[in-house]
Amino acid sequence: MTEENIAFQSKRQVYHYEPKIVPEDAIPKQYFAGFWIRFLAYLVDLIGIMAITGILVNPIFRVAGISMDKSFFTVYWIAITVVFLAYFILLTKFFGQTLGKMLFGLRVIKLNGEKLSWLTVLFREGAMRFVLKTVWPLYLVCAFTPNKQGIADFLESTSVVHNGYLELDDKWTNGAKK
């Protein structure tokens, strides 16, 4: 054997254990938007929804002479609920943020860096938003979780983050990893 082979055989191989990084831990904690800023963005969204309802829905009901009773499962309630859900679904899907989130510099992202799919948005902003609108104290969950995630965020592996941090971070563009 040559000296080179002996030196190679005498070296002991060292294996390093590297723990798997879960998607939530790949994003720095300061990126996640807290409860109060999300609450303020939601209030702005509610004002926008009231404006849309006042411009589109209310005149139709008044002209048609249909009762504008806001009781559960009336025609008017269904109409304003559809506007409410459509607002969140469409703006989140096409822009990654609603008007309130735009105003406060927030964005909804998938934690694994993928773009938001229709299925994700329909579940997060449609089904879960309906549940949260009905049982509104569930919104408080995001105030007490480490990454400021709500119930819908946990189920869909999404989160609301500060858009300014994403723009400064070269690994992220348009709410999705490169």
GROMACS elastic network, one bead per residue, 0.5 to 0.9 nm:
[ bonds ]
;  ai    aj funct       b0    kb
    1     4     6  0.80780   500
    1     5     6  0.62907   500
    1     6     6  0.67681   500
    2     5     6  0.53897   500
    2     6     6  0.64369   500
    2     7     6  0.87300   500
    3     6     6  0.51044   500
    3     7     6  0.61076   500
    3     8     6  0.85692   500
    4     7     6  0.52111   500
    4     8     6  0.62232   500
    4     9     6  0.87218   500
    5     8     6  0.50400   500
    5     9     6  0.61364   500
    5    10     6  0.85880   500
    6     9     6  0.51716   500
    6    10     6  0.61256   500
    6    11     6  0.87852   500
    7    10     6  0.52628   500
    7    11     6  0.65295   500
    8    11     6  0.55209   500
    8    12     6  0.86131   500
    9    12     6  0.75578   500
   18    21     6  0.86856   500
   21    24     6  0.82101   500
   21    25     6  0.63540   500
   21    26     6  0.65350   500
   22    25     6  0.54871   500
   22    26     6  0.66177   500
   22   111     6  0.89964   500
   22   112     6  0.86945   500
   23    26     6  0.51779   500
   23    27     6  0.71634   500
   23   110     6  0.89752   500
   23   111     6  0.53250   500
   23   112     6  0.54013   500
   23   113     6  0.83857   500
   23   157     6  0.85440   500
   24    27     6  0.59294   500
   24    28     6  0.84543   500
   24    29     6  0.88291   500
   24   111     6  0.60583   500
   24   112     6  0.81186   500
   24   147     6  0.74059   500
   24   157     6  0.84560   500
   24   159     6  0.89520   500
   25    28     6  0.69338   500
   25    29     6  0.80377   500
   26   111     6  0.82956   500
   26   112     6  0.87246   500
   27    30     6  0.84640   500
   27    31     6  0.69163   500
   27    32     6  0.83272   500
   27   111     6  0.79042   500
   28    31     6  0.57661   500
   28    32     6  0.78434   500
   29    32     6  0.58810   500
   29   146     6  0.82695   500
   29   147     6  0.66069   500
   30    33     6  0.77011   500
   30   147     6  0.89820   500
   30   161     6  0.84736   500
   30   162     6  0.82048   500
   30   165     6  0.83801   500
   31   147     6  0.89384   500
   31   160     6  0.84711   500
   31   161     6  0.51692   500
   31   162     6  0.53735   500
   31   163     6  0.80434   500
   31   164     6  0.86456   500
   31   165     6  0.61012   500
   31   166     6  0.76427   500
   32   147     6  0.60890   500
   32   148     6  0.62205   500
   32   149     6  0.82737   500
   32   159     6  0.71117   500
   32   160     6  0.60182   500
   32   162     6  0.62284   500
   33    36     6  0.84429   500
   33    37     6  0.67413   500
   33    38     6  0.66996   500
   33   106     6  0.71472   500
   33   107     6  0.88888   500
   33   147     6  0.83138   500
   33   148     6  0.64935   500
   33   149     6  0.87089   500
   33   159     6  0.82370   500
   33   160     6  0.56691   500
   33   162     6  0.58227   500
   34    37     6  0.59263   500
   34    38     6  0.63463   500
   34    39     6  0.86864   500
   34   142     6  0.73442   500
   34   143     6  0.66463   500
   34   147     6  0.84056   500
   34   148     6  0.56102   500
   34   149     6  0.86091   500
   34   160     6  0.84541   500
   34   161     6  0.85694   500
   35    38     6  0.52180   500
   35    39     6  0.60014   500
   35    40     6  0.87320   500
   35   139     6  0.86565   500
   35   140     6  0.74880   500
   35   141     6  0.87469   500
   35   142     6  0.59760   500
   35   144     6  0.86276   500
   35   148     6  0.69181   500
   35   149     6  0.89869   500
   36    40     6  0.62065   500
   36    41     6  0.85761   500
   36   143     6  0.81262   500
   37    40     6  0.51009   500
   37    41     6  0.62012   500
   37    42     6  0.85544   500
   37   101     6  0.88236   500
   37   104     6  0.73140   500
   37   106     6  0.87571   500
   38    41     6  0.50314   500
   38    42     6  0.61105   500
   38    43     6  0.86792   500
   38   100     6  0.84406   500
   38   101     6  0.75083   500
   38   104     6  0.84512   500
   38   106     6  0.81456   500
   38   160     6  0.81222   500
   39    43     6  0.62826   500
   39    44     6  0.87805   500
   39   139     6  0.88300   500
   40    43     6  0.50508   500
   40    44     6  0.64041   500
   40    45     6  0.86521   500
   40   100     6  0.74921   500
   40   101     6  0.88432   500
   40   104     6  0.82947   500
   41    44     6  0.51353   500
   41    45     6  0.62422   500
   41    46     6  0.87159   500
   41    98     6  0.83179   500
   41    99     6  0.77703   500
   41   101     6  0.53055   500
   41   102     6  0.82636   500
   41   103     6  0.73277   500
   41   104     6  0.65324   500
   41   106     6  0.85078   500
   42    46     6  0.61630   500
   42    47     6  0.86799   500
   42    98     6  0.87866   500
   42   100     6  0.60738   500
   42   101     6  0.77800   500
   43    46     6  0.50091   500
   43    47     6  0.63558   500
   43    48     6  0.86956   500
   43   100     6  0.74007   500
   44    47     6  0.51132   500
   44    48     6  0.63168   500
   44    49     6  0.86877   500
   44    99     6  0.72702   500
   44   101     6  0.84950   500
   44   103     6  0.84265   500
   45    49     6  0.61158   500
   45    50     6  0.85544   500
   45    87     6  0.86450   500
   45    88     6  0.85329   500
   45    98     6  0.70084   500
   45    99     6  0.61675   500
   45   100     6  0.50739   500
   45   101     6  0.82073   500
   46    50     6  0.60778   500
   46    51     6  0.85528   500
   46    84     6  0.83085   500
   46   100     6  0.86515   500
   47    50     6  0.50797   500
   47    51     6  0.62504   500
   47    52     6  0.87326   500
   48    51     6  0.50683   500
   48    52     6  0.62571   500
   48    53     6  0.85745   500
   48    87     6  0.89507   500
   48    99     6  0.77197   500
   48   100     6  0.84441   500
   49    52     6  0.50402   500
   49    53     6  0.60146   500
   49    54     6  0.84091   500
   49    80     6  0.86632   500
   49    83     6  0.72301   500
   49    84     6  0.62083   500
   49    87     6  0.71834   500
   50    53     6  0.50343   500
   50    54     6  0.59681   500
   50    55     6  0.85469   500
   50    80     6  0.88693   500
   50    84     6  0.87812   500
   51    54     6  0.50094   500
   51    55     6  0.61226   500
   51    56     6  0.85022   500
   52    55     6  0.51428   500
   52    56     6  0.58413   500
   52    57     6  0.75519   500
   52    83     6  0.77963   500
   53    56     6  0.53357   500
   53    58     6  0.62195   500
   53    59     6  0.89369   500
   53    79     6  0.87501   500
   53    80     6  0.65260   500
   53    83     6  0.70309   500
   53    84     6  0.85908   500
   54    57     6  0.60951   500
   54    58     6  0.52203   500
   54    59     6  0.72370   500
   55    58     6  0.66111   500
   55    59     6  0.67842   500
   56    59     6  0.63619   500
   56    60     6  0.69504   500
   57    60     6  0.54635   500
   57    61     6  0.64443   500
   57    62     6  0.88061   500
   57    76     6  0.83966   500
   57    79     6  0.71997   500
   57    80     6  0.72897   500
   57    83     6  0.85094   500
   58    61     6  0.51807   500
   58    62     6  0.61028   500
   58    63     6  0.85918   500
   58    68     6  0.79036   500
   58    76     6  0.87248   500
   59    62     6  0.50526   500
   59    63     6  0.60094   500
   59    64     6  0.83729   500
   60    63     6  0.52863   500
   60    64     6  0.59965   500
   60    65     6  0.83709   500
   60    66     6  0.84859   500
   61    64     6  0.51152   500
   61    65     6  0.58432   500
   61    66     6  0.50665   500
   61    67     6  0.70999   500
   61    68     6  0.69279   500
   61    76     6  0.77881   500
   62    65     6  0.50180   500
   62    66     6  0.64186   500
   62    67     6  0.79639   500
   62    68     6  0.80729   500
   63    66     6  0.79224   500
   65    68     6  0.88725   500
   66    69     6  0.89757   500
   66    75     6  0.83947   500
   66    76     6  0.80728   500
   67    74     6  0.88546   500
   67    75     6  0.81794   500
   67    76     6  0.72142   500
   68    74     6  0.84783   500
   68    75     6  0.80176   500
   68    76     6  0.54019   500
   68    77     6  0.79235   500
   69    72     6  0.88053   500
   69    74     6  0.68134   500
   69    75     6  0.81409   500
   69    76     6  0.62626   500
   69    77     6  0.71331   500
   70    73     6  0.82097   500
   70    74     6  0.67891   500
   70    75     6  0.85981   500
   70    76     6  0.63030   500
   70    77     6  0.50578   500
   70    78     6  0.88502   500
   70    80     6  0.88415   500
   71    74     6  0.59112   500
   71    76     6  0.83657   500
   71    77     6  0.64808   500
   72    77     6  0.63644   500
   72    78     6  0.82127   500
   73    76     6  0.80525   500
   73    77     6  0.58516   500
   73    78     6  0.60200   500
   74    77     6  0.51060   500
   74    78     6  0.61957   500
   74    79     6  0.86435   500
   75    78     6  0.51851   500
   75    79     6  0.62512   500
   75    80     6  0.88338   500
   76    79     6  0.50440   500
   76    80     6  0.62780   500
   76    81     6  0.84790   500
   77    80     6  0.53438   500
   77    81     6  0.60194   500
   77    82     6  0.85551   500
   78    81     6  0.50628   500
   78    82     6  0.60941   500
   78    83     6  0.86771   500
   79    82     6  0.51916   500
   79    83     6  0.63887   500
   79    84     6  0.86684   500
   80    83     6  0.50048   500
   80    84     6  0.60456   500
   80    85     6  0.86273   500
   81    85     6  0.60999   500
   81    86     6  0.83549   500
   81   130     6  0.82506   500
   82    85     6  0.52372   500
   82    86     6  0.58493   500
   82    87     6  0.83638   500
   83    86     6  0.51121   500
   83    87     6  0.59733   500
   83    88     6  0.87720   500
   84    87     6  0.53746   500
   84    88     6  0.67274   500
   84    89     6  0.88450   500
   84   130     6  0.89660   500
   85    88     6  0.53549   500
   85    89     6  0.60256   500
   85    90     6  0.84600   500
   85   125     6  0.68697   500
   85   126     6  0.56530   500
   85   127     6  0.86704   500
   85   129     6  0.72678   500
   85   130     6  0.73483   500
   86    89     6  0.50544   500
   86    90     6  0.57560   500
   86    91     6  0.81395   500
   86   125     6  0.86540   500
   86   126     6  0.78106   500
   87    90     6  0.56594   500
   87    91     6  0.60718   500
   87    92     6  0.82847   500
   87    98     6  0.78531   500
   88    91     6  0.55444   500
   88    92     6  0.58443   500
   88    93     6  0.83357   500
   88    97     6  0.83877   500
   88    98     6  0.64851   500
   88   121     6  0.87390   500
   88   125     6  0.58085   500
   88   126     6  0.75677   500
   88   129     6  0.83941   500
   89    92     6  0.54096   500
   89    93     6  0.60293   500
   89    94     6  0.85897   500
   89    98     6  0.89520   500
   89   118     6  0.87475   500
   89   121     6  0.60747   500
   89   122     6  0.62755   500
   89   124     6  0.83551   500
   89   125     6  0.53116   500
   89   126     6  0.62961   500
   90    93     6  0.52129   500
   90    94     6  0.60566   500
   90    95     6  0.81494   500
   90    98     6  0.86647   500
   90   121     6  0.85048   500
   91    94     6  0.53836   500
   91    95     6  0.55179   500
   91    96     6  0.66799   500
   91    97     6  0.60230   500
   91    98     6  0.52329   500
   91    99     6  0.78585   500
   92    95     6  0.54633   500
   92    98     6  0.58667   500
   92   107     6  0.85000   500
   92   108     6  0.72806   500
   92   116     6  0.83645   500
   92   121     6  0.69401   500
   92   125     6  0.77552   500
   93    96     6  0.56227   500
   93    97     6  0.78754   500
   93   116     6  0.65517   500
   93   117     6  0.73801   500
   93   118     6  0.68310   500
   93   120     6  0.89856   500
   93   121     6  0.61492   500
   93   122     6  0.86876   500
   94    97     6  0.81022   500
   94   116     6  0.89941   500
   95    98     6  0.73589   500
   95   107     6  0.85469   500
   95   174     6  0.88810   500
   96   101     6  0.89676   500
   96   106     6  0.89261   500
   96   107     6  0.56760   500
   96   108     6  0.53953   500
   96   109     6  0.71385   500
   96   115     6  0.88521   500
   96   116     6  0.75255   500
   96   174     6  0.83353   500
   96   175     6  0.72257   500
   97   100     6  0.78137   500
   97   101     6  0.54256   500
   97   102     6  0.60759   500
   97   105     6  0.88720   500
   97   106     6  0.68467   500
   97   108     6  0.60578   500
   97   160     6  0.89665   500
   98   101     6  0.51264   500
   98   102     6  0.60687   500
   98   103     6  0.86065   500
   98   106     6  0.87474   500
   98   107     6  0.81894   500
   99   103     6  0.61537   500
   99   104     6  0.87358   500
  100   103     6  0.51155   500
  100   104     6  0.64072   500
  100   105     6  0.85232   500
  100   106     6  0.83006   500
  101   104     6  0.51874   500
  101   105     6  0.57722   500
  101   107     6  0.63082   500
  101   108     6  0.87020   500
  101   160     6  0.89145   500
  102   105     6  0.50656   500
  102   106     6  0.60371   500
  102   107     6  0.74697   500
  102   163     6  0.87860   500
  103   106     6  0.78207   500
  104   162     6  0.83442   500
  104   163     6  0.89127   500
  105   161     6  0.84897   500
  105   162     6  0.58546   500
  105   163     6  0.52762   500
  105   164     6  0.66779   500
  106   160     6  0.64126   500
  106   161     6  0.55088   500
  106   163     6  0.50488   500
  106   164     6  0.80489   500
  107   159     6  0.81967   500
  107   160     6  0.54161   500
  107   161     6  0.54446   500
  107   162     6  0.63829   500
  107   163     6  0.56894   500
  107   175     6  0.72216   500
  108   116     6  0.82837   500
  108   158     6  0.67705   500
  108   159     6  0.56484   500
  108   161     6  0.64403   500
  108   163     6  0.89617   500
  108   175     6  0.73903   500
  109   112     6  0.85102   500
  109   113     6  0.70647   500
  109   114     6  0.78557   500
  109   115     6  0.72612   500
  109   116     6  0.68434   500
  109   157     6  0.86786   500
  109   158     6  0.54765   500
  109   159     6  0.56472   500
  109   160     6  0.63937   500
  109   161     6  0.72806   500
  109   175     6  0.55361   500
  109   176     6  0.70122   500
  110   113     6  0.53752   500
  110   114     6  0.58097   500
  110   115     6  0.66580   500
  110   116     6  0.63905   500
  110   120     6  0.89960   500
  110   153     6  0.88048   500
  110   156     6  0.78630   500
  110   157     6  0.59558   500
  110   159     6  0.65838   500
  110   160     6  0.89962   500
  110   175     6  0.79082   500
  110   176     6  0.74880   500
  111   114     6  0.76164   500
  111   157     6  0.57748   500
  111   158     6  0.53584   500
  111   159     6  0.67973   500
  111   176     6  0.89071   500
  112   157     6  0.77882   500
  112   158     6  0.83934   500
  112   176     6  0.83347   500
  112   177     6  0.79542   500
  113   116     6  0.89950   500
  113   172     6  0.78107   500
  113   175     6  0.72537   500
  113   178     6  0.80323   500
  114   117     6  0.84222   500
  114   175     6  0.80620   500
  114   176     6  0.52292   500
  114   177     6  0.65520   500
  115   174     6  0.85261   500
  115   175     6  0.69006   500
  115   176     6  0.54207   500
  115   177     6  0.83822   500
  116   119     6  0.82854   500
  116   120     6  0.62628   500
  116   121     6  0.65621   500
  116   158     6  0.87453   500
  116   175     6  0.86201   500
  116   176     6  0.84695   500
  117   120     6  0.51819   500
  117   121     6  0.62240   500
  117   122     6  0.85087   500
  118   121     6  0.51260   500
  118   122     6  0.58697   500
  118   123     6  0.84382   500
  119   122     6  0.51468   500
  119   123     6  0.61248   500
  119   124     6  0.84192   500
  120   123     6  0.53421   500
  120   124     6  0.59012   500
  120   125     6  0.81680   500
  120   156     6  0.63055   500
  120   158     6  0.87388   500
  121   124     6  0.50597   500
  121   125     6  0.54252   500
  121   126     6  0.70895   500
  121   156     6  0.88135   500
  122   125     6  0.55315   500
  122   127     6  0.66945   500
  122   128     6  0.86345   500
  123   126     6  0.52734   500
  123   128     6  0.61035   500
  123   129     6  0.82969   500
  123   152     6  0.78511   500
  123   156     6  0.78955   500
  124   127     6  0.63187   500
  124   128     6  0.52430   500
  124   129     6  0.66238   500
  124   151     6  0.89607   500
  124   152     6  0.52490   500
  124   153     6  0.71879   500
  124   155     6  0.81376   500
  124   156     6  0.68180   500
  124   158     6  0.87184   500
  125   128     6  0.59904   500
  125   129     6  0.50655   500
  125   130     6  0.78679   500
  125   152     6  0.80759   500
  126   129     6  0.53439   500
  126   130     6  0.61106   500
  126   131     6  0.87395   500
  127   130     6  0.52547   500
  127   131     6  0.64340   500
  127   132     6  0.87557   500
  127   152     6  0.89781   500
  128   132     6  0.60236   500
  128   133     6  0.84170   500
  128   151     6  0.79433   500
  128   152     6  0.58636   500
  129   133     6  0.58910   500
  129   134     6  0.84502   500
  129   152     6  0.80132   500
  130   133     6  0.51093   500
  130   134     6  0.62510   500
  130   135     6  0.86306   500
  131   134     6  0.51413   500
  131   135     6  0.60431   500
  131   136     6  0.79510   500
  131   138     6  0.87257   500
  132   137     6  0.75919   500
  132   138     6  0.60491   500
  132   139     6  0.64987   500
  132   151     6  0.89445   500
  133   136     6  0.51985   500
  133   137     6  0.89444   500
  133   138     6  0.88960   500
  133   139     6  0.87624   500
  135   138     6  0.61851   500
  135   139     6  0.83701   500
  136   139     6  0.57992   500
  136   140     6  0.81713   500
  137   140     6  0.57096   500
  137   141     6  0.80784   500
  138   141     6  0.57688   500
  138   142     6  0.85682   500
  138   150     6  0.80424   500
  138   151     6  0.75763   500
  139   142     6  0.65276   500
  139   143     6  0.82189   500
  139   150     6  0.65966   500
  139   151     6  0.78398   500
  140   143     6  0.54682   500
  140   144     6  0.73783   500
  140   150     6  0.77030   500
  141   144     6  0.56446   500
  141   145     6  0.66597   500
  141   148     6  0.80891   500
  141   149     6  0.73520   500
  141   150     6  0.54447   500
  141   151     6  0.67894   500
  142   145     6  0.55031   500
  142   146     6  0.83997   500
  142   147     6  0.79500   500
  142   151     6  0.75509   500
  142   153     6  0.89487   500
  143   146     6  0.85219   500
  143   148     6  0.60159   500
  143   149     6  0.79555   500
  143   150     6  0.81595   500
  144   147     6  0.87438   500
  144   148     6  0.69144   500
  144   149     6  0.85216   500
  145   148     6  0.50749   500
  145   149     6  0.61116   500
  145   150     6  0.78405   500
  146   149     6  0.76082   500
  147   159     6  0.78700   500
  148   159     6  0.75447   500
  148   160     6  0.78850   500
  149   152     6  0.78370   500
  149   153     6  0.53384   500
  149   154     6  0.63755   500
  149   157     6  0.89814   500
  149   158     6  0.77312   500
  149   159     6  0.57254   500
  149   160     6  0.73975   500
  150   153     6  0.50867   500
  150   154     6  0.64027   500
  150   155     6  0.88505   500
  150   159     6  0.78803   500
  151   154     6  0.52556   500
  151   155     6  0.64295   500
  151   156     6  0.87603   500
  152   155     6  0.51804   500
  152   156     6  0.61075   500
  152   157     6  0.81787   500
  152   158     6  0.78111   500
  152   159     6  0.88678   500
  153   156     6  0.52603   500
  153   157     6  0.54170   500
  153   159     6  0.54478   500
  153   160     6  0.82536   500
  154   157     6  0.52688   500
  154   158     6  0.67891   500
  154   159     6  0.81325   500
  155   158     6  0.79914   500
  156   159     6  0.87901   500
  160   163     6  0.89134   500
  161   164     6  0.88015   500
  161   165     6  0.80770   500
  161   166     6  0.80248   500
  162   165     6  0.57791   500
  162   166     6  0.69597   500
  163   166     6  0.51316   500
  163   167     6  0.63257   500
  163   168     6  0.87852   500
  163   175     6  0.81002   500
  164   167     6  0.51640   500
  164   168     6  0.63582   500
  164   169     6  0.86818   500
  165   168     6  0.51269   500
  165   169     6  0.61100   500
  166   169     6  0.50194   500
  166   170     6  0.76489   500
  166   171     6  0.80205   500
  166   172     6  0.56645   500
  166   173     6  0.70213   500
  166   174     6  0.82836   500
  166   175     6  0.72736   500
  167   170     6  0.70751   500
  167   171     6  0.89530   500
  167   172     6  0.68726   500
  167   173     6  0.67042   500
  167   174     6  0.81723   500
  167   175     6  0.88901   500
  168   171     6  0.88555   500
  168   172     6  0.83383   500
  169   172     6  0.58909   500
  169   173     6  0.83054   500
  170   173     6  0.73446   500
  170   177     6  0.89719   500
  170   178     6  0.86266   500
  171   176     6  0.85467   500
  171   177     6  0.57726   500
  171   178     6  0.60726   500
  172   175     6  0.62725   500
  172   176     6  0.56126   500
  172   178     6  0.61286   500
  173   176     6  0.55162   500
  173   177     6  0.61854   500
  173   178     6  0.66692   500
  174   177     6  0.81958   500
